[in-house]
Amino acid sequence: MLSHLSIHQFALVEQLELEFRHGMVVITGETGAGKSILLDALGLALGQRAEAGCVRQGAQRAEVCATFRLNPAARQWLNERDLPQDDDEVLLRRVVSREGRSRAYINGRSSTLNELRELAAQLIDIHAQHAHQRLLQPDTARQLIDNFADLTPLCSQVRQLHRQWQKAAQHLRQLREHSQESEAQKQLLSYQVEELRELQLGGDELEQLENEHKRLAGAETMLLSGQQALVLCQGDEHSHTSAVQLAFQAIQQLQAIDDEHSDLNDARELLQQGHIQLEEAGNSLQRYMDTVDINPHRLQQVESRLSDIFSMARKHQVQPQSLYEHWQSLEQQLQQLSLSDDDLEQLQQQVDELQQQFEQQASSLSQQRQQAAQQLDQQVAEQLQALALGQVQLETRFTTTKPNPSGIDHVELYVQTNPGMPMGPLAKVASGGELARISLAIQVVTAQSNDIGSIIFDEVDVGIGGGTAERVGRLMRRLGEQVQVMCVTHQPQVAAQAHQHFQVSKISGDQATHTQIRLLSNEQRCEEVARMLGGIDITQQTLAHAQEMLKLAR
């Protein structure tokens, strides 16, 4: 339950500290006094969207802190996330800057807004002012039953199975719808791949062939130039002036000079090295000449192979250097299109299995929904009796629809407002007042079925009055004996039933406007209920009536 609410520089509130007790808590005040500010501030602490306009004029930031007593679900949520705990309470804090940036904290530790909302869902349940209008929306009845019977885990399984089934079925349909196009494309790819396979091009074959062709085509020139270089280097039988011989002669001439001058010694050493390198160069040239082969037959083979490669590259409209990668790409495309009948069969089997699993889970979900609907109808009927709608009969009806993420059920609320009249859809039969009371009865029943420690009703009693309003107040008071019930109301009959009563008022000055919220004493409660009964002029008779209402409630 909500035990403490602290509001600082929020909207028209400068500073406010509120302590709440167990039971039924009402919040009243004139229209426009700022009752919604209290709920907006609480909503901020619960993770709702923050806007820059929520910060009080002239302030740098707004801050809201809400303290709740822990219930088992909230305690488990904190344990699963290893968040700090303070015995029996948890503190939710939200800070919003003037620029609209916000920060969220759980027990002093920084958290995300999503975490704040998840935890808040375990602590408090808010029923909005126009909740009865939701009953007219197509899917509301199903959602009510799912929440009432706590079928959310099973609903998630059904939704996931439906998604998997539809995804697999769509994949299968696409494969079959494109089978003719795929077959034509497959035939073209098969032809292209087959001729590339016959070519049997290696990954680096083109580069090797081009290098070999270069050597074979220039073999004669290579031999002639190499032979001339070899003769110049080593000489032949007709030559006596080779580079090796000249270097040797120079060495001999220098050896005849009897002088150890450094420059002369350097010259001798360089000539010795040159003589050795010239001999090695000649040997390397000779070995190279031995490898050069004039082979017209091999040259013809290489040229023919290169011609085949270039021709195939032109045919496929790619560069010769890219022909091998092009071949591998076509092989991969052909493999993807070559989905065998066995593969299609396997995919069909997978679709059938997913459909069967979905139908089993959806059928189980439907059965549990129908059982829960009977309990809900019975409990709502008891509450309708308390709300002076004993003649009204509410019935939840099911029809089977085509499979969808929610299952196979279309759920609709039917109502009979007068004995002897046929049942009809709630939206067509119930009046506005009846719809509001039916909605309230459903909200009370669903509130009793969960472990939430606090429930807020935001003017859900709109559209009713008199004795019916008194019955609504009594109903909320009884509910407040089980959980904390907070109610924003304009009905004096409802306010009189409260265990704790807060009044909201607006104070306007010359330069600023403030919203004030105060806890009322017994005497102040009598005056507030009298105001709600009598309007501007409060008479002794109105005060007496208010006092009597409070006495009867106690």
TILODREN-164020 format. One line per 8 residues: number of its first residue (from 1); for each residue x, y, z of C-alpha. Coordinates in steps of 0.1 Angstrom, whole numbers. Example, Ala and Ser with C-alpha at 12.3 -4.5 7.8 and 13.67 -1.06 7.14 Angstrom:
2
1 = 123:-45:78 | 137:-11:71
This chain:
554
1 = 0:0:0 | 10:36:-5 | 22:50:29 | 38:83:20 | 39:108:-9 | 63:137:-11 | 58:164:-38 | 83:192:-43
9 = 79:220:-69 | 55:201:-90 | 29:221:-111 | 11:243:-85 | 25:224:-55 | 55:240:-38 | 60:215:-10 | 37:187:2
17 = 41:157:25 | 12:132:28 | 8:102:50 | -17:75:39 | -33:48:60 | -49:14:52 | -85:15:42 | -106:38:20
25 = -90:72:13 | -110:99:-5 | -98:131:-22 | -123:158:-27 | -123:195:-37 | -139:220:-60 | -136:215:-98 | -103:229:-110
33 = -88:229:-75 | -61:205:-86 | -72:170:-76 | -56:157:-108 | -23:172:-97 | -20:147:-69 | -26:118:-93 | -3:133:-119
41 = 25:136:-93 | 19:100:-82 | 19:89:-118 | 53:106:-123 | 67:85:-94 | 52:54:-111 | 71:60:-143 | 46:79:-164
49 = 59:104:-191 | 75:136:-178 | 71:170:-194 | 90:202:-188 | 57:220:-179 | 53:199:-148 | 80:218:-130 | 66:247:-109
57 = 72:282:-124 | 105:296:-112 | 118:263:-99 | 148:244:-114 | 134:209:-109 | 104:189:-96 | 107:159:-74 | 82:132:-63
65 = 88:104:-39 | 63:76:-32 | 68:51:-4 | 50:17:-6 | 48:-12:18 | 61:-42:0 | 39:-71:-10 | 53:-106:-20
73 = 53:-98:-58 | 72:-66:-54 | 97:-82:-30 | 103:-109:-55 | 108:-84:-83 | 134:-66:-63 | 152:-98:-54 | 153:-109:-90
81 = 171:-77:-100 | 193:-76:-69 | 180:-42:-59 | 184:-29:-23 | 155:-34:1 | 146:-16:33 | 127:-41:53 | 90:-37:44
89 = 91:-6:23 | 103:5:-12 | 109:41:-22 | 102:52:-58 | 117:86:-67 | 115:107:-98 | 133:140:-105 | 124:162:-136
97 = 145:192:-146 | 131:224:-160 | 142:213:-195 | 122:181:-193 | 150:156:-185 | 141:131:-158 | 159:106:-136 | 143:76:-118
105 = 154:58:-86 | 144:27:-68 | 155:27:-31 | 181:52:-40 | 196:33:-69 | 193:48:-104 | 169:29:-126 | 152:30:-160
113 = 116:42:-165 | 107:7:-177 | 119:-8:-144 | 99:19:-125 | 68:10:-144 | 73:-27:-139 | 77:-24:-102 | 48:0:-100
121 = 25:-25:-117 | 32:-49:-87 | 23:-22:-62 | -7:-2:-74 | -36:-4:-98 | -52:28:-112 | -88:28:-127 | -92:59:-148
129 = -122:82:-148 | -136:70:-181 | -129:33:-175 | -165:23:-183 | -160:35:-219 | -133:8:-223 | -161:-18:-220 | -174:-7:-254
137 = -141:-15:-271 | -139:-48:-290 | -111:-65:-271 | -118:-53:-235 | -139:-82:-224 | -112:-107:-233 | -85:-87:-216 | -107:-84:-185
145 = -110:-122:-183 | -73:-128:-190 | -63:-104:-161 | -90:-118:-138 | -78:-154:-142 | -41:-145:-144 | -38:-161:-179 | -10:-138:-190
153 = 17:-165:-192 | -6:-188:-213 | -16:-158:-235 | 21:-151:-241 | 27:-188:-252 | -2:-186:-276 | 9:-153:-290 | 45:-167:-296
161 = 32:-199:-312 | 10:-180:-335 | 38:-158:-345 | 61:-188:-352 | 34:-206:-371 | 25:-177:-393 | 62:-169:-400 | 68:-205:-411
169 = 36:-207:-432 | 45:-174:-449 | 79:-187:-458 | 64:-219:-472 | 38:-199:-492 | 66:-176:-507 | 86:-206:-518 | 56:-222:-535
177 = 43:-189:-551 | 77:-183:-566 | 83:-219:-577 | 78:-211:-614 | 101:-181:-614 | 126:-200:-593 | 125:-229:-617 | 132:-207:-647
185 = 160:-189:-629 | 173:-222:-617 | 175:-235:-653 | 194:-204:-664 | 218:-206:-635 | 223:-244:-641 | 233:-237:-677 | 257:-209:-667
193 = 272:-229:-638 | 277:-260:-660 | 297:-241:-686 | 318:-225:-659 | 323:-260:-643 | 335:-273:-677 | 361:-244:-679 | 374:-255:-645
201 = 391:-222:-638 | 414:-222:-608 | 415:-193:-583 | 449:-180:-594 | 452:-198:-627 | 448:-166:-648 | 477:-149:-632 | 499:-179:-636
209 = 490:-183:-672 | 497:-147:-680 | 531:-149:-664 | 539:-181:-683 | 527:-167:-716 | 549:-137:-710 | 580:-159:-706 | 571:-182:-735
217 = 563:-154:-760 | 596:-136:-752 | 618:-167:-750 | 640:-158:-781 | 646:-123:-769 | 654:-134:-734 | 679:-160:-748 | 696:-135:-771
225 = 699:-107:-745 | 710:-132:-718 | 736:-147:-740 | 751:-113:-749 | 751:-103:-712 | 768:-136:-703 | 795:-131:-730 | 802:-96:-717
233 = 804:-109:-682 | 824:-141:-687 | 835:-140:-724 | 837:-169:-748 | 862:-187:-770 | 864:-157:-794 | 865:-130:-767 | 894:-121:-744
241 = 881:-89:-730 | 852:-100:-707 | 844:-81:-676 | 858:-108:-654 | 891:-109:-673 | 894:-71:-673 | 888:-70:-635 | 914:-97:-630
249 = 939:-78:-651 | 933:-46:-631 | 939:-65:-599 | 972:-78:-612 | 984:-43:-622 | 976:-29:-588 | 993:-58:-571 | 1025:-46:-588
257 = 1024:-13:-571 | 1045:-13:-539 | 1025:12:-519 | 1001:9:-489 | 982:41:-495 | 946:39:-481 | 930:49:-514 | 951:22:-533
265 = 941:-4:-508 | 904:5:-511 | 907:2:-549 | 923:-33:-546 | 895:-44:-522 | 867:-31:-544 | 882:-48:-575 | 885:-81:-556
273 = 848:-79:-546 | 838:-68:-581 | 857:-98:-596 | 839:-122:-572 | 804:-106:-579 | 810:-107:-617 | 818:-144:-615 | 786:-150:-594
281 = 765:-128:-618 | 778:-150:-647 | 769:-182:-629 | 733:-168:-621 | 729:-158:-658 | 739:-193:-669 | 714:-209:-646 | 687:-186:-659
289 = 696:-193:-695 | 692:-230:-687 | 655:-224:-676 | 645:-204:-707 | 629:-228:-732 | 616:-220:-766 | 585:-242:-767 | 560:-232:-794
297 = 537:-261:-785 | 533:-250:-749 | 529:-214:-760 | 500:-225:-782 | 484:-243:-753 | 487:-213:-730 | 473:-190:-756 | 444:-213:-762
305 = 436:-215:-725 | 438:-177:-721 | 415:-173:-751 | 389:-196:-735 | 390:-177:-702 | 387:-143:-719 | 358:-155:-741 | 339:-168:-711
313 = 345:-136:-692 | 330:-116:-721 | 300:-139:-723 | 293:-134:-686 | 301:-97:-688 | 327:-97:-661 | 364:-89:-660 | 387:-119:-666
321 = 401:-114:-631 | 366:-116:-616 | 355:-147:-635 | 364:-171:-607 | 345:-151:-580 | 315:-148:-604 | 315:-186:-608 | 315:-192:-571
329 = 286:-166:-566 | 265:-184:-592 | 272:-217:-575 | 259:-203:-543 | 227:-188:-559 | 220:-222:-575 | 224:-240:-542 | 199:-216:-526
337 = 174:-222:-554 | 179:-259:-554 | 155:-265:-524 | 146:-302:-527 | 111:-317:-523 | 124:-332:-491 | 132:-297:-478 | 97:-285:-487
345 = 82:-315:-470 | 102:-308:-439 | 91:-272:-439 | 55:-283:-443 | 58:-307:-414 | 72:-279:-393 | 42:-257:-402 | 18:-285:-393
353 = 35:-291:-360 | 34:-254:-351 | -3:-252:-361 | -11:-282:-339 | 7:-268:-309 | -11:-234:-314 | -45:-251:-316 | -38:-271:-285
361 = -27:-241:-264 | -54:-219:-278 | -81:-245:-270 | -67:-248:-235 | -67:-210:-232 | -103:-209:-244 | -115:-234:-219 | -98:-216:-190
369 = -113:-183:-202 | -148:-197:-203 | -144:-211:-168 | -131:-178:-155 | -159:-159:-173 | -185:-179:-153 | -168:-169:-121 | -165:-133:-132
377 = -202:-132:-142 | -212:-146:-108 | -191:-122:-88 | -201:-92:-109 | -238:-102:-103 | -232:-100:-65 | -217:-65:-69 | -245:-54:-92
385 = -270:-64:-64 | -251:-41:-40 | -253:-13:-66 | -291:-15:-70 | -288:-33:-103 | -302:-66:-91 | -325:-69:-121 | -295:-65:-145
393 = -280:-98:-157 | -245:-98:-172 | -232:-127:-193 | -199:-132:-211 | -204:-149:-244 | -178:-166:-266 | -177:-172:-303 | -149:-190:-322
401 = -129:-168:-346 | -101:-175:-370 | -68:-180:-353 | -51:-148:-342 | -24:-138:-317 | -49:-138:-289 | -62:-173:-296 | -95:-184:-311
409 = -120:-165:-289 | -141:-135:-296 | -155:-124:-262 | -184:-100:-258 | -204:-88:-228 | -241:-92:-231 | -266:-76:-207 | -303:-79:-198
417 = -314:-47:-180 | -351:-57:-176 | -367:-91:-169 | -383:-106:-199 | -363:-87:-223 | -337:-105:-245 | -300:-101:-238 | -281:-78:-261
425 = -246:-65:-265 | -236:-42:-236 | -229:-12:-259 | -264:-13:-274 | -285:-21:-243 | -271:-4:-212 | -277:32:-205 | -248:56:-195
433 = -256:52:-158 | -260:14:-160 | -227:12:-179 | -208:32:-153 | -221:10:-125 | -215:-22:-144 | -179:-10:-150 | -175:-2:-114
441 = -187:-37:-103 | -162:-53:-127 | -134:-31:-115 | -142:-40:-78 | -143:-77:-87 | -110:-77:-107 | -93:-56:-80 | -102:-82:-54
449 = -86:-109:-75 | -51:-96:-75 | -24:-90:-49 | -20:-53:-55 | -18:-34:-22 | -33:-1:-35 | -62:7:-59 | -70:42:-71
457 = -104:50:-85 | -103:83:-104 | -139:96:-105 | -152:62:-116 | -185:71:-98 | -193:98:-124 | -229:97:-137 | -244:83:-106
465 = -258:99:-74 | -283:96:-46 | -288:61:-31 | -267:45:-58 | -237:67:-49 | -241:57:-13 | -241:20:-23 | -209:27:-43
473 = -193:43:-13 | -202:13:9 | -188:-10:-17 | -155:9:-18 | -154:10:20 | -158:-28:22 | -131:-32:-4 | -109:-9:16
481 = -110:-34:45 | -90:-58:22 | -68:-34:3 | -60:3:4 | -86:21:-18 | -80:57:-29 | -109:75:-46 | -111:109:-62
489 = -148:118:-61 | -174:145:-63 | -200:124:-46 | -207:133:-9 | -222:98:-3 | -189:83:-14 | -168:107:5 | -187:100:37
497 = -177:64:36 | -139:71:38 | -116:61:66 | -93:90:56 | -103:122:39 | -81:147:20 | -93:180:6 | -77:198:-23
505 = -80:236:-26 | -64:263:-47 | -50:295:-32 | -44:324:-56 | -23:354:-46 | -12:385:-65 | 19:368:-79 | 14:330:-76
513 = -11:303:-73 | -7:273:-49 | -26:240:-46 | -30:229:-11 | -39:194:1 | -48:188:37 | -60:159:58 | -94:167:73
521 = -104:162:109 | -138:149:118 | -152:184:121 | -136:195:88 | -149:164:71 | -184:173:81 | -180:208:66 | -165:193:33
529 = -193:168:29 | -218:196:36 | -202:217:9 | -205:188:-15 | -242:184:-5 | -252:220:-5 | -230:240:-27 | -220:276:-18
537 = -245:283:10 | -241:257:38 | -270:256:62 | -274:240:96 | -297:215:80 | -269:206:54 | -244:202:82 | -268:180:101
545 = -273:159:70 | -235:156:65 | -230:146:102 | -256:120:99 | -240:105:68 | -206:103:85 | -222:87:116 | -239:61:95
553 = -207:53:76 | -188:48:109
